[in-house]
Amino acid sequence: MGAKVEQRTTDSQTNEGFRSSIRTLLARADLSASVAVSMSRSVHRMLSHGVRGKGMSARVERGVALVAVLWITAALAILVSGMTLAARVDIRLAAQHLESARASALLDGALRLAAAELVASPPRNVAPAYMRHEIDGVSIRTEIVRASGFISLNDAPESLLVDLFKYGADLPDEQAVSLAQRVIDWRDADDEALPYGAEHDQYVAGGAASLPRNEDFIRPGDLSQVLGIADAVHDKIADLITITKGGAGAVNPLVAPPGVLRVLARGDASLVQRILEERAGGEGAHPDFSAIDRRHVSEWFANDYRLAARIETGSGSGWTRTAWISATAPAAAQNPLPWTWLHAEPARRSSDHDDINGDSP
């Protein structure tokens, strides 16, 4: 599972560290230059007022002047070092922005190609499907999963949400229950907090940046606005959730990715492996889901899909971008595409060993 993908040791933190170093260098250079200039002026005043005639020898006079020159030289050296470092950071930032923009464009192209192929030839209803494209010499793999294979933030029951946080984010029972109820409080229409949940007053008391909407989640990323959802927690379950409603809030394990299966199996790795092996038989396969809580199992097939495109570099790091589409043509006449682009997440860095959903076909 990738980790908002997702990687919180991000480029922005690195860049901020460089900026901090530059500010320190420039501050020291400014201080050194000020001291050197002040000393130079003092020497000049001493010489101009005839201090030499009051007992200062020519040797001492030259020594003071030499010290002032050394101070100025050191200050200028520090200043030049700071300016050089600043230039290097600017070059690095520009290169990173260029790399990010190129990756975003490549991934966006792959996602749209996959969407077109998906609508033209829908994938089989067993397990995730994969497509590969080469754009401008770059190999991109796109994973396609029906939304019914994910856990819906908008209608999953509390028991499934608890399992999501417990087995998807590896949280203890009490915290998993609390976060599950806070998700429900966010989406329900009332202002009454569940026993371990949170509504308006709790958000205000906790100094939260957002308040519960008391309506459906608009994007999966909105989960990070729920009180108590730390970045690390969000990143662990970001690839397991959807906002698509259906199937009475249950999941279709026939199309669920391995990460979601782990939640449904409540961490039982052997059960997950067995289901994966049974699903590998294709559309004629009949995997046994009896070991999964029946409340969390559905047979519905959503018409919405999650497309996750990933640049495969083979160099230890790459880029990933996720988009959600509906295989239904939009009603708007100005959009001639045979699918509806619901929303896309920004491109993010990923590691070559991090599969989009924990599976490596």
Secondary structure by P-SEA (a helix, b strand, c coil): ccccccccccaaaaaaaaaaaaaaaaaaaaaaaaaaaaaaaaaaaaaaaccccccccaaaaaaaaaaaaaaaaaaaaaaaaaaaaaaaaaaaaaaaaaaaaaaaaaaaaaaaaaaaaaaacccccccbbbbbbbcccbbbbbbbbccccccccccccaaaaaaaaaccccccaaaaaaaaaaaaaacccccccccccccaaaaaaaccccccccccccccccccccccccaaaaaacccccccccccccccccccccaaaaaaaacccaaaaaaaaaaaccccccccccccccccccccccccbbbbbbbbbcccccbbbbbbbbbccccccccccccccccccccbbbbccccccccccc
